Amino acid sequence: MRNNILKAAVVGAVLSSALTACSSPAPPVGTATPTPVPASPPPQVSPPKAIPNEPGQRKNVKQTSCAAVPGGWAAEGTAANRGTTPVTYSITVFFTTTAATVLDFAKTEVSVKPGEVAKWKASKNFEAPDKVLCPMPGITASRAQ
């Protein structure tokens, strides 16, 4: 009988040890599993509903830069006047995410004498992601009368 008790004790210890090794430990009391927090979407602005645009003027206005500036973003470029009278270009630039969400926008005007090229810059202060695009949905020209 003593042999049977000893065998039962050994089997019980082995089973207890095996069961403990196969089960996962209980989480500590008072702790929670953190859940990932999604990145907040970039702030959105309401761009103008109607943006004056003269597609034929795009050949005269070029964008040479779309880059971060202290506190925001800027687009720069040149405007050429191939005519014989002074012209003023009005340029609207959107600042967008790579998924085309409009973060902000800026407008600028540049006056160009006949036969010359002038530089322009449109910038806006806003919190921007690392990558911003600068499409120009509106370019118009007004000539001096």
CYANA upper distance limits for C-alpha pairs under 8 A (distance plus 0.5 A):
  1 MET  CA      5 ILE  CA      6.87
  2 ARG  CA      6 LEU  CA      6.76
  3 ASN  CA      7 LYS  CA      6.60
  4 ASN  CA      8 ALA  CA      6.54
  5 ILE  CA      9 ALA  CA      6.64
  6 LEU  CA     10 VAL  CA      6.74
  7 LYS  CA     11 VAL  CA      6.62
  8 ALA  CA     12 GLY  CA      6.47
  9 ALA  CA     13 ALA  CA      6.67
 10 VAL  CA     14 VAL  CA      6.70
 11 VAL  CA     15 LEU  CA      6.57
 12 GLY  CA     16 SER  CA      6.50
 13 ALA  CA     17 SER  CA      6.57
 14 VAL  CA     18 ALA  CA      6.62
 15 LEU  CA     19 LEU  CA      6.58
 16 SER  CA     20 THR  CA      6.71
 17 SER  CA     21 ALA  CA      6.81
 18 ALA  CA     22 CYS  CA      6.93
 19 LEU  CA     23 SER  CA      6.90
 27 PRO  CA     31 THR  CA      7.78
 42 PRO  CA    103 LEU  CA      7.45
 42 PRO  CA    128 ALA  CA      8.31
 42 PRO  CA    129 PRO  CA      8.34
 43 PRO  CA    103 LEU  CA      6.68
 44 GLN  CA    101 THR  CA      7.79
 44 GLN  CA    102 VAL  CA      6.64
 44 GLN  CA    103 LEU  CA      5.51
 44 GLN  CA    104 ASP  CA      7.59
 45 VAL  CA    102 VAL  CA      7.15
 45 VAL  CA    103 LEU  CA      6.48
 45 VAL  CA    104 ASP  CA      6.27
 46 SER  CA    102 VAL  CA      8.44
 46 SER  CA    104 ASP  CA      8.48
 47 PRO  CA    102 VAL  CA      7.84
 47 PRO  CA    104 ASP  CA      7.76
 47 PRO  CA    105 PHE  CA      7.38
 51 ILE  CA     92 THR  CA      8.25
 51 ILE  CA    137 PRO  CA      7.63
 51 ILE  CA    138 GLY  CA      6.15
 52 PRO  CA    138 GLY  CA      6.07
 52 PRO  CA    139 ILE  CA      7.42
 52 PRO  CA    140 THR  CA      7.07
 53 ASN  CA    137 PRO  CA      7.58
 53 ASN  CA    138 GLY  CA      4.91
 53 ASN  CA    139 ILE  CA      5.43
 53 ASN  CA    140 THR  CA      5.90
 54 GLU  CA     58 ARG  CA      7.98
 54 GLU  CA    138 GLY  CA      7.82
 54 GLU  CA    139 ILE  CA      6.38
 54 GLU  CA    140 THR  CA      5.74
 54 GLU  CA    141 ALA  CA      8.14
 55 PRO  CA    139 ILE  CA      7.82
 57 GLN  CA     61 VAL  CA      7.31
 57 GLN  CA    139 ILE  CA      7.06
 57 GLN  CA    140 THR  CA      7.04
 57 GLN  CA    141 ALA  CA      7.48
 58 ARG  CA     62 LYS  CA      7.83
 58 ARG  CA    139 ILE  CA      7.23
 60 ASN  CA     79 ALA  CA      6.04
 60 ASN  CA     80 ALA  CA      5.56
 60 ASN  CA     81 ASN  CA      7.42
 60 ASN  CA     82 ARG  CA      8.48
 61 VAL  CA     77 GLY  CA      7.81
 61 VAL  CA     78 THR  CA      6.36
 61 VAL  CA     79 ALA  CA      4.90
 61 VAL  CA     80 ALA  CA      7.02
 61 VAL  CA    139 ILE  CA      8.34
 62 LYS  CA     77 GLY  CA      5.86
 62 LYS  CA     78 THR  CA      5.83
 62 LYS  CA     79 ALA  CA      6.87
 63 GLN  CA     75 ALA  CA      7.44
 63 GLN  CA     76 GLU  CA      6.22
 63 GLN  CA     77 GLY  CA      4.61
 63 GLN  CA     78 THR  CA      7.10
 64 THR  CA     75 ALA  CA      8.13
 64 THR  CA     76 GLU  CA      6.22
 64 THR  CA     77 GLY  CA      5.06
 64 THR  CA     78 THR  CA      7.82
 65 SER  CA     74 ALA  CA      8.28
 65 SER  CA     75 ALA  CA      5.91
 65 SER  CA     76 GLU  CA      5.53
 65 SER  CA     77 GLY  CA      6.96
 66 CYS  CA     73 TRP  CA      7.93
 66 CYS  CA     74 ALA  CA      6.29
 66 CYS  CA     75 ALA  CA      4.89
 66 CYS  CA     76 GLU  CA      7.10
 66 CYS  CA    132 VAL  CA      8.34
 66 CYS  CA    133 LEU  CA      7.37
 66 CYS  CA    134 CYS  CA      6.47
 67 ALA  CA     73 TRP  CA      6.28
 67 ALA  CA     74 ALA  CA      6.10
 67 ALA  CA     75 ALA  CA      7.06
 67 ALA  CA    132 VAL  CA      8.22
 68 ALA  CA     72 GLY  CA      6.47
 68 ALA  CA     73 TRP  CA      4.79
 68 ALA  CA     74 ALA  CA      6.75
 69 VAL  CA     73 TRP  CA      5.54
 69 VAL  CA     74 ALA  CA      6.84
 70 PRO  CA    125 ASN  CA      8.47
 71 GLY  CA    125 ASN  CA      5.63
 71 GLY  CA    126 PHE  CA      6.72
 71 GLY  CA    127 GLU  CA      7.44
 72 GLY  CA    123 SER  CA      7.88
 72 GLY  CA    124 LYS  CA      6.19
 72 GLY  CA    125 ASN  CA      4.56
 72 GLY  CA    126 PHE  CA      5.24
 72 GLY  CA    127 GLU  CA      6.60
 72 GLY  CA    128 ALA  CA      6.82
 73 TRP  CA     95 PHE  CA      8.03
 73 TRP  CA    123 SER  CA      6.26
 73 TRP  CA    124 LYS  CA      6.33
 73 TRP  CA    125 ASN  CA      7.10
 73 TRP  CA    126 PHE  CA      7.92
 73 TRP  CA    128 ALA  CA      7.87
 73 TRP  CA    132 VAL  CA      8.45
 74 ALA  CA    121 LYS  CA      7.43
 74 ALA  CA    122 ALA  CA      6.14
 74 ALA  CA    123 SER  CA      4.54
 74 ALA  CA    124 LYS  CA      7.00
 75 ALA  CA     93 VAL  CA      7.89
 75 ALA  CA    121 LYS  CA      6.28
 75 ALA  CA    122 ALA  CA      5.88
 75 ALA  CA    123 SER  CA      6.83
 75 ALA  CA    134 CYS  CA      6.97
 76 GLU  CA    119 LYS  CA      7.91
 76 GLU  CA    120 TRP  CA      6.16
 76 GLU  CA    121 LYS  CA      4.81
 76 GLU  CA    122 ALA  CA      6.91
 77 GLY  CA    119 LYS  CA      6.23
 77 GLY  CA    120 TRP  CA      5.92
 77 GLY  CA    121 LYS  CA      7.06
 78 THR  CA    117 VAL  CA      6.99
 78 THR  CA    118 ALA  CA      6.00
 78 THR  CA    119 LYS  CA      4.88
 78 THR  CA    120 TRP  CA      6.28
 79 ALA  CA     89 TYR  CA      8.13
 79 ALA  CA    110 VAL  CA      8.10
 79 ALA  CA    112 VAL  CA      7.74
 79 ALA  CA    117 VAL  CA      5.99
 79 ALA  CA    118 ALA  CA      5.83
 79 ALA  CA    119 LYS  CA      6.82
 79 ALA  CA    120 TRP  CA      7.67
 80 ALA  CA    112 VAL  CA      7.36
 80 ALA  CA    115 GLY  CA      7.85
 80 ALA  CA    116 GLU  CA      6.44
 80 ALA  CA    117 VAL  CA      4.76
 80 ALA  CA    118 ALA  CA      7.02
 81 ASN  CA     86 PRO  CA      7.93
 81 ASN  CA     87 VAL  CA      7.23
 81 ASN  CA    112 VAL  CA      6.49
 81 ASN  CA    113 LYS  CA      7.05
 81 ASN  CA    114 PRO  CA      5.86
 81 ASN  CA    115 GLY  CA      5.86
 81 ASN  CA    116 GLU  CA      6.17
 81 ASN  CA    117 VAL  CA      6.86
 82 ARG  CA    114 PRO  CA      6.86
 82 ARG  CA    115 GLY  CA      5.73
 82 ARG  CA    116 GLU  CA      7.96
 83 GLY  CA    114 PRO  CA      6.05
 83 GLY  CA    115 GLY  CA      7.01
 84 THR  CA    114 PRO  CA      5.49
 84 THR  CA    115 GLY  CA      7.57
 85 THR  CA    113 LYS  CA      7.45
 85 THR  CA    114 PRO  CA      5.84
 85 THR  CA    143 ARG  CA      7.14
 85 THR  CA    144 ALA  CA      7.00
 86 PRO  CA    111 SER  CA      7.65
 86 PRO  CA    112 VAL  CA      6.31
 86 PRO  CA    113 LYS  CA      5.06
 86 PRO  CA    114 PRO  CA      5.80
 86 PRO  CA    143 ARG  CA      6.40
 86 PRO  CA    144 ALA  CA      6.23
 87 VAL  CA    111 SER  CA      6.24
 87 VAL  CA    112 VAL  CA      5.93
 87 VAL  CA    113 LYS  CA      7.11
 87 VAL  CA    114 PRO  CA      8.03
 87 VAL  CA    141 ALA  CA      6.86
 87 VAL  CA    142 SER  CA      6.08
 87 VAL  CA    143 ARG  CA      4.88
 87 VAL  CA    144 ALA  CA      6.74
 88 THR  CA    109 GLU  CA      7.10
 88 THR  CA    110 VAL  CA      6.00
 88 THR  CA    111 SER  CA      4.66
 88 THR  CA    112 VAL  CA      6.68
 88 THR  CA    141 ALA  CA      6.07
 88 THR  CA    142 SER  CA      5.78
 88 THR  CA    143 ARG  CA      6.89
 89 TYR  CA    109 GLU  CA      6.00
 89 TYR  CA    110 VAL  CA      5.88
 89 TYR  CA    111 SER  CA      6.90
 89 TYR  CA    112 VAL  CA      8.47
 89 TYR  CA    139 ILE  CA      7.28
 89 TYR  CA    140 THR  CA      6.04
 89 TYR  CA    141 ALA  CA      4.92
 89 TYR  CA    142 SER  CA      7.00
 90 SER  CA    107 LYS  CA      7.66
 90 SER  CA    108 THR  CA      6.41
 90 SER  CA    109 GLU  CA      5.01
 90 SER  CA    110 VAL  CA      7.29
 90 SER  CA    138 GLY  CA      8.22
 90 SER  CA    139 ILE  CA      6.16
 90 SER  CA    140 THR  CA      5.71
 90 SER  CA    141 ALA  CA      6.83
 91 ILE  CA    107 LYS  CA      6.11
 91 ILE  CA    108 THR  CA      5.88
 91 ILE  CA    109 GLU  CA      6.66
 91 ILE  CA    136 MET  CA      7.60
 91 ILE  CA    138 GLY  CA      6.29
 91 ILE  CA    139 ILE  CA      5.20
 91 ILE  CA    140 THR  CA      7.26
 92 THR  CA    105 PHE  CA      7.74
 92 THR  CA    106 ALA  CA      6.41
 92 THR  CA    107 LYS  CA      4.97
 92 THR  CA    108 THR  CA      7.18
 92 THR  CA    136 MET  CA      6.16
 92 THR  CA    137 PRO  CA      6.75
 92 THR  CA    138 GLY  CA      5.43
 92 THR  CA    139 ILE  CA      6.97
 93 VAL  CA    105 PHE  CA      6.09
 93 VAL  CA    106 ALA  CA      5.88
 93 VAL  CA    107 LYS  CA      6.75
 93 VAL  CA    122 ALA  CA      7.47
 93 VAL  CA    134 CYS  CA      6.62
 93 VAL  CA    135 PRO  CA      6.35
 93 VAL  CA    136 MET  CA      4.94
 93 VAL  CA    137 PRO  CA      7.04
 93 VAL  CA    138 GLY  CA      7.79
 94 PHE  CA    102 VAL  CA      7.00
 94 PHE  CA    103 LEU  CA      8.17
 94 PHE  CA    104 ASP  CA      6.65
 94 PHE  CA    105 PHE  CA      4.80
 94 PHE  CA    106 ALA  CA      7.10
 94 PHE  CA    133 LEU  CA      8.37
 94 PHE  CA    134 CYS  CA      6.01
 94 PHE  CA    135 PRO  CA      6.03
 94 PHE  CA    136 MET  CA      6.71
 94 PHE  CA    137 PRO  CA      7.77
 95 PHE  CA    102 VAL  CA      6.42
 95 PHE  CA    103 LEU  CA      6.10
 95 PHE  CA    104 ASP  CA      5.80
 95 PHE  CA    105 PHE  CA      6.06
 95 PHE  CA    132 VAL  CA      6.78
 95 PHE  CA    133 LEU  CA      6.24
 95 PHE  CA    134 CYS  CA      5.44
 95 PHE  CA    135 PRO  CA      7.54
 96 THR  CA    100 ALA  CA      5.77
 96 THR  CA    101 THR  CA      5.68
 96 THR  CA    102 VAL  CA      4.87
 96 THR  CA    103 LEU  CA      5.76
 96 THR  CA    104 ASP  CA      7.67
 96 THR  CA    132 VAL  CA      6.04
 96 THR  CA    133 LEU  CA      5.67
 96 THR  CA    134 CYS  CA      6.96
 96 THR  CA    135 PRO  CA      8.27
 97 THR  CA    101 THR  CA      5.71
 97 THR  CA    102 VAL  CA      7.19
 97 THR  CA    103 LEU  CA      7.49
 97 THR  CA    129 PRO  CA      8.12
 97 THR  CA    131 LYS  CA      7.29
 97 THR  CA    132 VAL  CA      5.65
 97 THR  CA    133 LEU  CA      6.71
 98 THR  CA    131 LYS  CA      7.50
 98 THR  CA    132 VAL  CA      6.97
 98 THR  CA    133 LEU  CA      6.97
103 LEU  CA    128 ALA  CA      8.15
104 ASP  CA    124 LYS  CA      7.89
104 ASP  CA    126 PHE  CA      7.91
105 PHE  CA    124 LYS  CA      7.46
106 ALA  CA    122 ALA  CA      6.24
106 ALA  CA    123 SER  CA      6.54
106 ALA  CA    124 LYS  CA      6.61
107 LYS  CA    122 ALA  CA      6.59
108 THR  CA    120 TRP  CA      8.00
108 THR  CA    121 LYS  CA      7.43
108 THR  CA    122 ALA  CA      6.05
109 GLU  CA    120 TRP  CA      8.01
110 VAL  CA    118 ALA  CA      7.78
110 VAL  CA    119 LYS  CA      8.08
110 VAL  CA    120 TRP  CA      6.58
111 SER  CA    118 ALA  CA      7.97
112 VAL  CA    116 GLU  CA      6.82
112 VAL  CA    117 VAL  CA      6.94
112 VAL  CA    118 ALA  CA      6.40
113 LYS  CA    117 VAL  CA      8.26
128 ALA  CA    132 VAL  CA      7.75
